[in-house]
Amino acid sequence: MSEAERTKWEERYRNVDWPQRDPAPFVVAAVAGLAPGTALDVAGGTGRHSVYLASQGWDVTLVDIAPTAVRLAAERAEAAGCSIRTQCLDLDAQLPRGGPWDLVVIHRYLNRGLLAALPHLLIPGGRLVMSQLTVENRDPDDAAPLYLLRPGELAQLLTHLEIESYFEGWTDDDRHEAQVVARWAPAAQAARSDS
């Protein structure tokens, strides 16, 4: 990520009073019924998903590029009576430390290179829960949609995972997004590679 992008996100978190938001309904539904284990919240911002997961018994690591966001997430977890680990780093330059994890949550953040590295981040059988906006949200006057998914792109980016559920369409908050729950199944991947 460029220094300008890093600065933009840090200023955004530093200069706005960020209310504590509920976790996205898709994330809540996707993790319902899973036995708590280790979880990685990618580009987790101020911790809306990390705090929820930690309150449900997950051992959570939040990663974000903005120091202020990471600090706010830790404070919010403490105020909620739980704790999370935090890492402030640029995911374009390095992978999160620790892991692999039982669960990786990515909500409205697109890093195509990181998606290719998911087998290094997930334990065998571990799950990815991801939602990302698509080009359907793009204003015609916008620049190239670098951080928006093209139709069907998310499924194509995750061919190394076993997709358990996939949705692409308009959500209740009037956003067009792709939503996926996928599992890292190395044996299934090896069988596909051999055929």
Order of alpha helices (4+ residues) and beta strands (2+ residues): alpha-alpha-beta-alpha-beta-alpha-beta-beta-alpha-alpha-beta-alpha-beta-beta-alpha
